[in-house]
Amino acid sequence: MVDVIDGKQVAASVIETVKSANAALEAAKGVQTGLAVIIVGDDPASHTYVSSKSRMAKECGFKSVQHTLPVETTQEELAALVASLNADPSIHGILVQLPLPRHLDSEPIIQSILPEKDVDGLSVVNAGKLATGDLKTGLVSCTPAGAMVFVRRTHGEDLSGLNAVVIGRSNLFGKPMAQLLLNANATVTIAHSRTKNLAEICRNADILVAAVGRPEMVKADWVKPGATVIDVGINRIDAPERGEGKTRLVGDVAFAEVSPVAAVITPVPGGVGPMTIAMLMANTLIAAHRSAGLTAPIFS
């Protein structure tokens, strides 16, 4: 019988740890964890994401600051806002909601965030720390950090002797996910759109992580019997069975046909998705602990 991971339940347990550790930090040091979120323009999806992040920060007891900037904001104005937040000791985490409007260049903005406040884990400093195995002073990108919680809860801290395949090589997910698995002693293969014999490579995986953005690409015959399958894809497809013009969300894994083969699988929606905001809160709390000279809690 396949174990379907309940991402909402695991995310809720991470949030409970964040709340209690945040309360303890405030009691011990008088420090209130601070998260600043910047959004530029009026993209509806981005506004939905940002309000859920701000709401969760307040629920965790954080100081939650949201800067909503007009679409015509200039590069210089945005850079100046980030600089002011870098200099503000009451803000421990800074998040710039992507994508930015087309006339803005996101890369220099992201890289201008102090690495110790880069709670999205996107700075080259944090990417470099992860690549060199420094998990004690760096911050890890939220979605791979969340997926790794699932892996640890299934297989423990040490993945020695296990083969892991990550399909996808993005800086946002694929590369950091591979590094996390490698740091936990797994033998890791990164596969992608140019990989030959992809199905054959996937069949060798004890842990298969799919993050390619292709609906239900991973089929049952790609999966090793008894494997752990982590599906990071979120794809909206037509669902005529629900009525005309209706759609539904699916992952990169064909859930119905892979479930009988896998031992553990994440659903879409309700798997990795809820973990992203939970790990954002965890990263912000870690940043606050470090700024107060305290050892940060471990989320696993």
N, C-alpha and C positions, 0 to 999 in steps of 0.2 A: 504493500500500500504506500503510495507516494506521500511524502510529507510536504504539504503546501505551506510555505512560510507566510505568516500573517504580518506583513510589513507595518500595518497600523499598530498592532500590539507591541512589536519590537520597538518601534519609534516612540510609543507611549512610555515604555520602560526607560528609554534613553532620556526622555523629557523629565521623568520623575527624578532620575539621578541628577540632571541639570538643576532642577528646582531646589533639591535638598543641598547640593554642593554650593549653589548660589547663596542660599540662606546662611549657610555656614561661613562663607567668605565675608558676607556683610556683617555677621555677628563678630567674627574674629578680627577683621581689619577695617570695618566701616566702609568697605568698597562696594558700590553698586555696579554690577557689570553693565557696560554701555555698548549698544549696537546702533550704528548709523547706516541707514539705507538711502541711496541716492537713485532717483528715477528721473529720466529725461524724456519728455514727450508724452504722448497719450495712447500708446499701444495697450489695448484692453487686456491682453494676456499678461503683459508685464505688470500692469496695475494690480491684477488679481494675485500674482505671485508676491508682489511687494506687500500688499495688505495682509496676506497670510503670514509672511515673515514678521512684519511689525506686530501683528496680533499675538503670535507665538512668543515673541520676545517679551511683551508685556505680561503674558501668562507665566513666563519663567521668572518674573520679578526683575527683569532688566530695565535699565533706562533705555527707552526705545525712541530714536529720533529718525524722522523721515523727511528727506529733502526732495520735494517734487518740483522739478525745474521745467520751464516751458520748452517747447520743441526748438525754439530759435536760440537756445543757450549756446554760447560760443565755447570753443576748446579751452580758451584762456579762463573763462568763468568757471567751467567745470574743474579745471586744474586747480584754481584758487580755492574752491570749496574743499577739494580733497586735501590740499595743503593745510587748510584751517582745521580739518578733522584730525589730520596727522598730529597736529600740535596740541590738540585738546586731550588732557590727561583723563577726562571722564569718559572718553570713547575708547573702547578696547577693540572693537571690530568695525571695519568699514566695508560696505558692500555696494558696488555699482551694478545696478540691474542691466543686464545685456539682453538683446542687442540695443546699442545706442542708435539714435537717428543717423542717417547715412553721412551727414556732413561732419560728424565727429569721429575721431580716430580713437578706438577703445584701448588699443595696446599701450600707448604711453600713459594713459589714465590709470589702467590697471597696475602698470609697473611703478607708478608714482606712489601707490599706497604703501605705507611702511610694511615690510614683511611680517612684523609681529602683530599688525592689525589686519592683515590680508586673510580674513576668515573664509574666503572662497578658495584659498590655496592656489591662486593662479600666478603669483609672482615668480620670476625666474629663480629668485632666492629660495622660495619654498619648494619649487619643483626640483632644484638642485639638491636641497637637503634630503628630500625624499629619495632622489636617485642615488645618493651616497649613503642611505640608510640611517640618516639622522631624523628619527621620529620624536626625539626629546625636545628639540627646539624649533622644529618646523611646524607648519600647519598644512593639513592634507585636504585636497579638494573634497567637497562634501559628499557627492554621490558615490565615488569609489570608497570613501571612508565608511559610508553606510552599507554598501555591498559587502565590505570586509567584515562588518559586524555579523552579518548572516553567515559568512564563511567560518568565522571563529566559533560561532555558536553551534555550528554543525560539526566542525573538524577539530576544534581546539586551537590553541595558540601556535602550535608547531605543525607545519604542513610538510615536514620531511617525508620524502618518498612518494608524494602525490604529484601528478601531472596536472597543470592548469593551462587552459587555452583561453586567451582573451581575443574575441573577434572585434576589432576596432582599434585604431591607433591614435585617437584624438588626444590633444593635450589636456582636454577637460576631463576625459574619463579613461580611455584605453591605456595610455602610458602610465598614469599614476596607479591604476588598478594593477597593472603588471608589476610595478615596483613594490606595491604592498604585498602581493603574493610572493614575490621573490624574497622580500625581507623576512617573510614567515617561512622560508626554506622550501617553498614549492619549486618544482621545475617548470619554468614558464615559457610558453610559446605565444607570441603576438601574431595573430593572423589578420588579414585585411582584404580589401577588394582585389588586390593583385596576387593574392596567395593562390598557388596551384593546389589541386587536390584538397580543397578546404574541408569537405565532408570527412575525408580520411583522417586529416589532422585532428578534427574535432572528436572523432571516435576514440581517440587515445586519451581524452581528458577525463580525469576524475572530478575536476572542477571546470565547468564550461561557463564562460561569461560572455554574453552576447550584447554588443553595443554598436550596431551598424546602421540602424535606422531603416531597415528593410522589413516590412511586415511579414511575420511568420516564416522567415527564411530558414531557420533551423528546424529540420524535420526529424522524425523519430530515428531514421537510419544514420543521423549524424551523431547520435548520442550513445555513449558507452552505457550499458546496463548498470544501474546503481549509481550513476553520476549525480553530482550536485549541479543544478542548472540555475544560473543567476541571469535573469532577463532584464536588461536595462533599457530596452527599446520602448518608445511610446509612439505608436503610429495610429492615425485615425483612418479607418477604412469604411467604405460604403456598407450599409447593413440593410438591404432591401427587405429582409425578413421582419424588420422592426417597423416598416412603413416607408412610404416614398420620401426620399431625401434624407433618411436617417443614417447615422453613422455609429460606429463603436470603436473603442480603443483596443488595440492588440499590441503585443510585444514583438520582438524579433524572433521569438520562439513560437512554433506551432503548439500551443499549450496542450490542447486536447489530445494530440497524437504523441507528444513527447512525455506527458505525465505517466503513462503506464511503464515507460522505460526507465525514467529517472527515479532516484531515491528521494531527492529533495529538489523542489522547484519553487521559483517565485512567480506569482501571478502578475498580470498587467490588466487593469490597474490594481493597486493595493499591495505591491511588493516593494521594490526599491524606492518608488516615488516618495512615500511618506518619510523615508529615512533622510532625504536630502535636507529638509528644513530642520529635522531633529539634530543632524550633525552640524548644521550651521550654528545652532544654539550651543552645541557642545564645543565647537571651535572658539566661539566668542567667550565662553566661560573659561576655556583653557588659556586664552589670551589674557583675560582678566587676572587669573591666578598667577601667570608668569610675570605680569606687570607689578603684582604685589609681592613678588619674590617668593611665591609659594609653589610647591609641586602641584601640577595640574592633575585632576582626576583622570582615570583611564576608562574609556568607554568601550565595552566589549559585550 
